[in-house]
Amino acid sequence: MASAASPIDAWKAVANSPTGLFYTFGVKGFISLPCFSTLLTVVLLLSDDFGLSDSHAGWIFGLHGGAVAFATLGAGYVIDTIGLRGAFTTACLLEVCACSILATTQSVNIAIFALCVLAPAALAIVIPCCKVAVLRFTDESVRHEAFGLLYVVQNIAVVLASLAITAGRFGGSVGGLSTWRSVQAINACSALIAALFGNMIMEPERVERDDRSRASTSMWQDAHFYRLMGLNTIFIFAHSMFRHMEATFPKYMHRTHGAETFYELFITINPVLVILCVPLVISEIRRRNSRTANVLLLGSCITASATVPFMYSSNVATAALFVALISIGEVIWSPKLIEYTLSLCPPGKEGVYSSLVTVPLFLSKVLVGGFSGHMLERECPSTGNCNGFGLWGTIFLTVCCTPLFLTIFRSSLFPNHALDKEESREKLDKEESRENYGSTSETPAAKGP
């Protein structure tokens, strides 16, 4: 594939990618619908259908994320061993099982099993699998655009997930299921379609592990691995905003505007803005040749600012502004973080690397889930007044940790040569070798930090 010389050429090059890329987009769209609609309704399902308190529902929401992190430890090896087709199909069928159980079971223990075992296993496989598929089916020169499109597809699914929630409100009276169980029935159908797309993906040519020392070096001796792990750990705080949109925002809206409030329609602002803005933002970043560190810092600052309107008002305008600011920040930093992470993965080990470096992000759900339930019970209980300033002000302080730590650890996370030229992994290796050992004909294995 020819190198893209301009934004228009880049998008044309993406359009000429192998069909496996577009089957990947199909999987991403149909599997994201059940993933997001479950996250947006699970605390309400646990409280309304199973009678759990805010705190208990929040902790189970958090355990779901912790289970994803645990399953992720082995998911990368699964992808690299059985290939994209097998991994996609397996993950989607696990999601079908999880959603079917949540739609029908009367046992809270079985529901927790589906939420904390089956669904996490599916997510742990499919999320890095989509990233690896984009990496393998696209040319390096247009990879940023391809990851942007993956993000657009994901957000189209979020719109559909919100509509699925609204459909569940009306479908319960027809199918005999409750609102939140009706949503899970829709989710099971969507996950089954995703499995069909996954089964149509043909493996690209096997990625050859080249003879560079870094490709054969243990990742525990790889400085890039620790750099990526640190970067993704710092973004725990920015990612927590999405968890609050899933776990805190629904109950907050019900308690300030009534139980019949269609909070999911406010959430559709997020994917709509992402769909509209991603191509424009990505093209502008390419045109400006913006540094990765600057892009991530700007986006995380905007994400952190999203809670400020809620600190002073709880009307529908501030609810819309809350979601809009999260969306604008997300459009700026999220595709770039994915691209930068995958760019430093050694050939043939993308599954393992991309899975393990995101473990901290999933672990954050454990803390955010419990934190959300505790803050709701203290600042916005089911009965009594809701203290928006205390609730959202605390969340604001936590999210600000991402831009703060990006600034403090900038030089360690983004070496100058990577900032200035966004060089390939091979050039980064050679540069580090010259810095540490002097210019020689041999390139020693990199050491951990």
Backbone torsions as a table, in degrees:
resi	resn	phi	psi	omega
1	MET	NA	133.1	-176.8
2	ALA	-71.7	152.1	177.6
3	SER	-68.7	137.3	-178.7
4	ALA	-80.8	124.1	-176.1
5	ALA	-91.3	-19.7	-178.0
6	SER	-146.0	166.0	178.3
7	PRO	-56.3	-40.0	-179.7
8	ILE	-65.7	-43.5	177.9
9	ASP	-62.3	-36.3	-179.1
10	ALA	-63.8	-45.2	-180.0
11	TRP	-66.4	-35.6	176.3
12	LYS	-64.4	-39.8	179.6
13	ALA	-64.6	-38.7	176.8
14	VAL	-62.0	-40.9	-179.8
15	ALA	-62.4	-25.0	-179.9
16	ASN	-94.2	12.2	180.0
17	SER	-70.0	163.8	177.8
18	PRO	-58.1	155.1	-177.6
19	THR	-62.3	-24.1	178.4
20	GLY	-57.5	-31.7	178.6
21	LEU	-63.7	-41.1	-175.3
22	PHE	-78.5	-30.0	170.1
23	TYR	-65.1	-36.1	176.2
24	THR	-61.8	-42.9	176.5
25	PHE	-60.8	-37.3	177.2
26	GLY	-62.8	-45.2	176.5
27	VAL	-60.2	-47.1	-177.4
28	LYS	-58.6	-42.5	-178.5
29	GLY	-66.5	-49.5	-174.3
30	PHE	-77.2	-25.2	176.7
31	ILE	-85.1	-25.8	178.3
32	SER	-70.1	-30.7	179.6
33	LEU	-58.3	-55.3	178.3
34	PRO	-65.4	-34.0	179.4
35	CYS	-61.3	-47.3	-175.9
36	PHE	-77.0	-39.3	-179.5
37	SER	-67.8	-30.3	175.0
38	THR	-68.0	-46.3	179.8
39	LEU	-61.6	-34.4	-177.5
40	LEU	-80.3	-11.2	-177.0
41	THR	-125.4	-9.1	-170.0
42	VAL	-63.8	-38.7	-179.6
43	VAL	-68.1	-32.6	176.5
44	LEU	-73.0	-39.0	176.2
45	LEU	-59.7	-47.0	-177.8
46	LEU	-66.8	-35.6	-179.6
47	SER	-80.6	-46.5	-174.5
48	ASP	-78.7	-41.2	-175.2
49	ASP	-92.8	-27.7	-177.7
50	PHE	-115.2	-1.9	173.5
51	GLY	72.5	23.1	-179.7
52	LEU	-82.3	151.9	177.7
53	SER	-73.2	168.2	176.5
54	ASP	-55.2	-45.6	-176.2
55	SER	-65.3	-46.5	-179.3
56	HIS	-65.9	-42.2	178.0
57	ALA	-62.6	-38.8	179.4
58	GLY	-65.0	-40.8	-180.0
59	TRP	-68.2	-35.9	177.0
60	ILE	-67.3	-39.5	173.1
61	PHE	-56.5	-43.1	179.0
62	GLY	-67.5	-39.4	178.5
63	LEU	-64.2	-31.3	175.0
64	HIS	-57.8	-47.5	178.6
65	GLY	-66.5	-38.8	177.6
66	GLY	-63.9	-36.7	178.0
67	ALA	-67.4	-35.2	175.2
68	VAL	-61.8	-43.8	179.1
69	ALA	-60.9	-43.2	179.8
70	PHE	-64.3	-45.4	-180.0
71	ALA	-66.1	-29.7	-179.7
72	THR	-62.4	-26.9	-179.3
73	LEU	-57.5	-31.7	179.6
74	GLY	-107.2	-9.8	-174.8
75	ALA	-64.2	-39.2	-179.2
76	GLY	-61.3	-38.9	177.9
77	TYR	-66.7	-34.7	177.3
78	VAL	-62.3	-46.1	-179.1
79	ILE	-61.9	-47.6	-177.0
80	ASP	-70.9	-19.4	-177.8
81	THR	-93.3	-51.7	-174.9
82	ILE	-94.7	-7.3	175.7
83	GLY	88.6	170.5	-174.9
84	LEU	-65.2	-46.5	-176.2
85	ARG	-59.7	-50.0	-179.7
86	GLY	-65.1	-39.6	-178.9
87	ALA	-66.9	-45.2	178.7
88	PHE	-59.7	-48.8	-176.8
89	THR	-62.5	-45.0	179.5
90	THR	-60.3	-46.8	-178.0
91	ALA	-62.2	-44.0	-177.1
92	CYS	-66.5	-38.3	179.1
93	LEU	-69.0	-34.1	173.9
94	LEU	-62.4	-39.2	178.4
95	GLU	-67.1	-37.5	175.8
96	VAL	-57.9	-46.4	-179.8
97	CYS	-62.4	-44.9	-178.2
98	ALA	-62.0	-46.8	-178.0
99	CYS	-66.9	-38.0	179.3
100	SER	-63.2	-41.1	178.6
101	ILE	-64.3	-46.3	-179.2
102	LEU	-63.2	-27.8	-179.3
103	ALA	-77.3	-21.6	-170.5
104	THR	-122.1	-28.3	-171.8
105	THR	-70.3	148.3	174.1
106	GLN	-105.3	-3.4	-177.6
107	SER	-96.6	126.0	179.3
108	VAL	-67.1	-31.6	179.9
109	ASN	-68.1	-40.1	177.7
110	ILE	-67.9	-37.3	177.3
111	ALA	-63.0	-41.5	178.5
112	ILE	-65.3	-37.3	176.5
113	PHE	-60.4	-44.5	179.0
114	ALA	-64.1	-40.3	-177.3
115	LEU	-75.2	-32.6	-171.8
116	CYS	-109.0	-0.9	177.4
117	VAL	-127.6	-61.5	-173.6
118	LEU	-69.2	-53.5	-178.6
119	ALA	-62.4	-43.1	176.7
120	PRO	-61.0	-38.7	178.2
121	ALA	-61.9	-40.5	178.3
122	ALA	-63.9	-47.6	-179.6
123	LEU	-63.8	-41.7	-177.6
124	ALA	-60.4	-30.4	179.8
125	ILE	-86.7	-47.5	-168.7
126	VAL	-72.7	-32.7	-177.0
127	ILE	-65.6	-55.1	176.8
128	PRO	-67.8	-27.5	-179.7
129	CYS	-62.5	-41.2	177.7
130	CYS	-62.6	-42.0	-179.6
131	LYS	-65.1	-43.7	179.9
132	VAL	-64.6	-39.3	179.7
133	ALA	-61.9	-44.3	177.7
134	VAL	-61.9	-41.8	179.3
135	LEU	-60.0	-42.3	-174.4
136	ARG	-82.6	-22.5	-177.1
137	PHE	-98.9	1.6	-177.7
138	THR	-126.4	157.4	175.0
139	ASP	-79.7	147.8	-177.5
140	GLU	-57.8	-32.7	-174.7
141	SER	-69.2	-19.6	-178.3
142	VAL	-122.7	19.1	-175.2
143	ARG	-67.5	-34.2	179.3
144	HIS	-62.9	-42.3	177.8
145	GLU	-64.6	-40.2	-179.5
146	ALA	-64.6	-42.0	176.9
147	PHE	-66.8	-33.4	175.4
148	GLY	-62.8	-42.4	177.8
149	LEU	-65.6	-37.5	175.7
150	LEU	-58.5	-39.0	179.6
151	TYR	-70.1	-36.0	176.5
152	VAL	-63.0	-46.3	179.0
153	VAL	-59.0	-43.9	179.0
154	GLN	-58.6	-39.5	-176.5
155	ASN	-80.1	-25.1	168.7
156	ILE	-61.7	-39.7	178.1
157	ALA	-64.4	-33.8	178.1
158	VAL	-65.5	-39.8	175.7
159	VAL	-59.3	-47.4	-179.6
160	LEU	-65.5	-34.3	177.3
161	ALA	-63.8	-41.2	177.8
162	SER	-63.9	-40.1	177.7
163	LEU	-67.8	-34.0	177.0
164	ALA	-63.8	-37.2	177.6
165	ILE	-64.9	-44.2	177.6
166	THR	-62.9	-40.7	177.4
167	ALA	-62.7	-36.5	178.8
168	GLY	-63.7	-30.1	178.6
169	ARG	-63.0	-35.9	-177.4
170	PHE	-96.7	-23.2	-177.0
171	GLY	-76.2	-19.9	-177.8
172	GLY	-61.6	-40.0	-178.3
173	SER	-68.7	-24.1	-179.2
174	VAL	-85.9	-46.1	-175.2
175	GLY	-90.1	-6.6	-179.9
176	GLY	81.9	4.8	178.3
177	LEU	-100.4	158.9	174.4
178	SER	-69.3	170.1	-179.5
179	THR	-54.6	-50.7	-173.2
180	TRP	-75.3	-28.1	174.9
181	ARG	-73.0	-33.8	176.3
182	SER	-62.8	-37.9	177.1
183	VAL	-60.7	-41.9	-179.3
184	GLN	-66.6	-32.5	176.5
185	ALA	-65.1	-40.7	175.7
186	ILE	-63.5	-40.6	-179.4
187	ASN	-60.3	-40.7	-178.6
188	ALA	-62.2	-39.9	179.2
189	CYS	-65.2	-42.1	-179.6
190	SER	-64.5	-42.6	179.9
191	ALA	-64.3	-33.0	178.1
192	LEU	-66.7	-39.4	176.2
193	ILE	-64.4	-39.1	177.6
194	ALA	-60.2	-39.0	178.8
195	ALA	-62.6	-36.7	178.6
196	LEU	-65.7	-42.3	176.1
197	PHE	-63.0	-43.6	-179.1
198	GLY	-61.5	-35.3	-178.7
199	ASN	-72.7	-14.1	179.5
200	MET	-90.6	-7.1	-177.9
201	ILE	-74.9	125.3	175.7
202	MET	-95.4	135.4	-177.8
203	GLU	-61.7	135.4	170.4
204	PRO	-69.0	171.1	177.2
205	GLU	-56.4	137.6	-176.5
206	ARG	-55.7	129.1	-180.0
207	VAL	-69.3	122.9	179.5
208	GLU	-84.0	131.8	174.2
209	ARG	-76.4	116.1	-175.7
210	ASP	-75.0	179.3	-173.7
211	ASP	-92.7	13.7	176.1
212	ARG	-68.4	143.0	-174.8
213	SER	-61.8	-32.3	-177.1
214	ARG	-69.5	-32.3	-178.8
215	ALA	-67.9	-27.4	-178.9
216	SER	-99.9	-3.8	-179.8
217	THR	-79.1	143.9	174.4
218	SER	-57.9	139.6	-178.0
219	MET	-65.3	-22.6	178.4
220	TRP	-73.6	-8.1	173.6
221	GLN	-108.8	8.2	-174.1
222	ASP	-96.9	116.1	-179.8
223	ALA	-61.9	-34.1	178.7
224	HIS	-62.5	-37.8	-179.8
225	PHE	-61.4	-45.1	-179.6
226	TYR	-68.5	-34.0	177.1
227	ARG	-63.5	-44.7	-180.0
228	LEU	-68.8	-38.7	177.3
229	MET	-61.5	-42.5	177.9
230	GLY	-64.1	-43.4	-179.5
231	LEU	-62.9	-45.4	-179.9
232	ASN	-68.9	-29.6	174.9
233	THR	-65.9	-41.9	177.9
234	ILE	-61.4	-34.1	-178.0
235	PHE	-80.9	3.6	171.6
236	ILE	-54.2	-42.7	-174.2
237	PHE	-69.3	-40.1	176.6
238	ALA	-67.6	-41.7	178.3
239	HIS	-64.1	-27.7	-178.9
240	SER	-61.4	-23.1	178.4
241	MET	-62.6	-37.1	177.0
242	PHE	-67.5	-36.6	178.6
243	ARG	-66.1	-36.0	177.0
244	HIS	-70.6	-31.6	176.1
245	MET	-66.5	-28.4	-179.6
246	GLU	-88.1	-39.6	-172.3
247	ALA	-103.5	-33.7	-175.9
248	THR	-95.1	-46.2	-175.1
249	PHE	-58.3	-45.3	-179.0
250	PRO	-58.7	-47.9	-179.0
251	LYS	-70.1	-35.5	177.4
252	TYR	-60.8	-44.6	179.9
253	MET	-66.2	-40.5	178.5
254	HIS	-64.3	-34.7	-175.0
255	ARG	-86.2	-17.5	177.1
256	THR	-102.0	-22.2	-176.9
257	HIS	-127.0	-1.1	177.8
258	GLY	107.9	152.8	-175.2
259	ALA	-67.8	-17.4	-179.5
260	GLU	-90.6	5.5	180.0
261	THR	-66.8	129.0	179.8
262	PHE	-85.2	72.8	-176.8
263	TYR	-59.9	-28.5	-177.3
264	GLU	-64.8	-25.5	178.7
265	LEU	-72.3	-30.4	172.9
266	PHE	-66.9	-38.1	-178.2
267	ILE	-66.1	-25.4	178.2
268	THR	-64.3	-18.6	175.2
269	ILE	-57.9	-37.7	-178.4
270	ASN	-59.5	-58.8	-178.7
271	PRO	-66.5	-33.2	179.3
272	VAL	-62.8	-45.8	178.8
273	LEU	-65.1	-39.0	179.0
274	VAL	-63.2	-45.3	-179.7
275	ILE	-59.6	-42.7	-177.6
276	LEU	-73.9	-35.3	-169.8
277	CYS	-94.8	-27.2	-174.8
278	VAL	-55.6	-51.0	-179.8
279	PRO	-59.5	-38.6	-179.2
280	LEU	-68.5	-45.7	-177.7
281	VAL	-66.4	-43.6	-179.6
282	ILE	-62.7	-42.4	178.5
283	SER	-64.0	-38.4	179.5
284	GLU	-68.9	-39.0	177.0
285	ILE	-62.7	-40.8	177.7
286	ARG	-64.5	-43.1	-177.5
287	ARG	-63.1	-41.2	-178.6
288	ARG	-82.2	-11.7	-175.5
289	ASN	53.5	47.4	-174.0
290	SER	-67.9	143.8	178.3
291	ARG	-70.9	143.7	-179.7
292	THR	-57.2	-45.3	-178.0
293	ALA	-60.0	-41.6	-179.3
294	ASN	-67.3	-39.4	179.7
295	VAL	-64.0	-46.1	-178.7
296	LEU	-65.7	-38.9	-179.4
297	LEU	-66.8	-45.7	180.0
298	LEU	-61.7	-47.6	-178.4
299	GLY	-62.4	-41.4	-178.6
300	SER	-68.6	-32.2	176.3
301	CYS	-64.9	-42.9	179.3
302	ILE	-65.8	-40.5	177.6
303	THR	-59.7	-44.5	-179.5
304	ALA	-62.5	-33.0	-177.2
305	SER	-72.3	-10.4	-173.6
306	ALA	-62.9	-29.7	-177.0
307	THR	-79.5	-15.9	-174.1
308	VAL	-58.0	-46.1	179.5
309	PRO	-58.2	-37.8	-179.1
310	PHE	-68.0	-20.2	-179.5
311	MET	-70.1	-18.8	-174.7
312	TYR	-120.6	-14.0	-179.3
313	SER	-156.9	149.4	-179.4
314	SER	-119.4	19.9	-178.0
315	ASN	-77.3	176.1	-174.7
316	VAL	-68.1	-27.3	178.8
317	ALA	-66.3	-42.6	179.0
318	THR	-70.0	-30.9	175.8
319	ALA	-63.2	-42.9	178.6
320	ALA	-66.9	-39.8	-179.9
321	LEU	-67.0	-37.6	176.6
322	PHE	-55.5	-50.9	-178.3
323	VAL	-68.6	-37.9	-178.7
324	ALA	-63.8	-42.8	-179.2
325	LEU	-68.5	-38.4	174.1
326	ILE	-58.0	-42.4	-176.0
327	SER	-66.4	-44.2	-179.3
328	ILE	-63.4	-44.2	177.3
329	GLY	-62.4	-41.9	-179.6
330	GLU	-61.2	-43.6	-179.4
331	VAL	-58.8	-34.1	-176.6
332	ILE	-78.3	-48.8	-170.3
333	TRP	-95.4	-30.3	-170.3
334	SER	-67.3	-51.3	178.4
335	PRO	-59.9	-36.6	-179.7
336	LYS	-67.5	-38.0	178.4
337	LEU	-64.5	-41.5	178.4
338	ILE	-63.6	-47.1	-178.3
339	GLU	-61.7	-45.7	-178.1
340	TYR	-63.7	-39.7	178.6
341	THR	-61.8	-48.0	-177.6
342	LEU	-69.8	-28.3	-177.4
343	SER	-67.1	-23.2	-178.3
344	LEU	-101.0	6.1	176.3
345	CYS	-81.7	134.5	179.4
346	PRO	-70.4	148.5	179.9
347	PRO	-56.3	135.3	179.2
348	GLY	85.5	-10.7	-179.7
349	LYS	-120.3	19.4	-175.7
350	GLU	-60.7	-39.0	-178.5
351	GLY	-62.3	-47.5	-178.8
352	VAL	-64.9	-48.7	-177.6
353	TYR	-63.3	-51.6	-174.8
354	SER	-65.4	-25.7	176.3
355	SER	-75.5	-51.7	-172.8
356	LEU	-68.0	-36.8	-177.1
357	VAL	-70.7	-16.7	178.8
358	THR	-96.8	1.9	177.3
359	VAL	-53.6	-44.4	179.7
360	PRO	-57.7	-33.5	-178.7
361	LEU	-65.8	-39.0	178.8
362	PHE	-74.8	-35.8	177.0
363	LEU	-61.8	-29.3	-179.6
364	SER	-61.2	-26.7	-179.8
365	LYS	-62.6	-32.5	179.9
366	VAL	-59.8	-50.1	-178.9
367	LEU	-69.3	-42.4	-177.6
368	VAL	-66.0	-39.6	179.6
369	GLY	-60.8	-50.9	178.2
370	GLY	-65.0	-41.2	179.0
371	PHE	-61.4	-43.5	179.6
372	SER	-61.3	-48.0	179.8
373	GLY	-61.7	-41.9	179.1
374	HIS	-63.9	-45.2	-178.7
375	MET	-66.0	-37.9	178.0
376	LEU	-64.3	-44.2	179.8
377	GLU	-64.5	-33.4	-177.4
378	ARG	-85.0	-43.8	-172.4
379	GLU	-102.5	-22.6	-177.1
380	CYS	-144.8	66.4	-176.9
381	PRO	-68.8	165.6	-179.3
382	SER	-64.9	-25.2	174.3
383	THR	-126.7	133.2	-179.2
384	GLY	112.3	-177.2	-177.4
385	ASN	-77.4	154.3	-179.9
386	CYS	-109.2	121.8	-179.5
387	ASN	-94.6	89.1	-177.8
388	GLY	-63.1	-36.4	-178.3
389	PHE	-65.1	-44.3	179.9
390	GLY	-66.8	-41.7	-178.3
391	LEU	-66.8	-57.2	-173.5
392	TRP	-80.1	-23.8	175.4
393	GLY	-66.6	-39.1	177.1
394	THR	-65.5	-42.5	178.6
395	ILE	-63.6	-39.1	178.6
396	PHE	-58.2	-44.6	-178.8
397	LEU	-63.2	-37.0	-179.9
398	THR	-70.3	-41.7	-176.9
399	VAL	-68.6	-29.5	178.9
400	CYS	-63.3	-14.6	179.4
401	CYS	-63.2	-30.6	-179.1
402	THR	-64.0	-57.0	178.6
403	PRO	-62.9	-30.8	178.8
404	LEU	-64.4	-49.2	-178.7
405	PHE	-71.1	-31.6	175.1
406	LEU	-61.1	-38.6	179.3
407	THR	-70.2	-44.0	-176.3
408	ILE	-67.0	-42.2	-173.9
409	PHE	-104.5	21.3	-176.0
410	ARG	-55.3	-48.5	-175.1
411	SER	-66.1	-30.2	179.4
412	SER	-78.8	-37.7	-177.1
413	LEU	-78.2	-31.8	-175.8
414	PHE	-131.4	89.8	176.6
415	PRO	-56.3	151.6	-173.7
416	ASN	-56.2	-38.5	-177.4
417	HIS	-68.6	-31.4	177.9
418	ALA	-74.0	-35.4	179.3
419	LEU	-66.0	-44.3	-171.9
420	ASP	-75.8	-36.9	-170.7
421	LYS	-123.8	-7.4	-176.9
422	GLU	49.4	49.3	-174.9
423	GLU	-69.0	162.8	179.8
424	SER	-68.8	167.1	-180.0
425	ARG	-59.6	-37.1	-178.5
426	GLU	-64.1	-43.1	179.9
427	LYS	-67.3	-35.6	176.5
428	LEU	-61.5	-41.8	-180.0
429	ASP	-61.9	-46.0	-178.0
430	LYS	-64.0	-39.6	-179.7
431	GLU	-64.2	-44.2	180.0
432	GLU	-64.9	-34.1	178.2
433	SER	-64.6	-41.9	179.0
434	ARG	-65.4	-38.0	-178.4
435	GLU	-66.7	-39.9	-172.7
436	ASN	-90.3	-29.5	-172.2
437	TYR	-126.7	-5.0	-174.0
438	GLY	86.6	166.7	-177.6
439	SER	-77.8	113.7	179.2
440	THR	-134.8	172.0	-179.9
441	SER	-80.7	-16.1	179.9
442	GLU	-108.6	145.7	178.8
443	THR	-112.1	104.4	-178.0
444	PRO	-69.8	158.2	178.7
445	ALA	-63.9	141.5	-179.3
446	ALA	-72.1	150.9	178.4
447	LYS	-102.5	157.3	173.4
448	GLY	-67.8	161.1	-177.5
449	PRO	-66.3	NA	NA
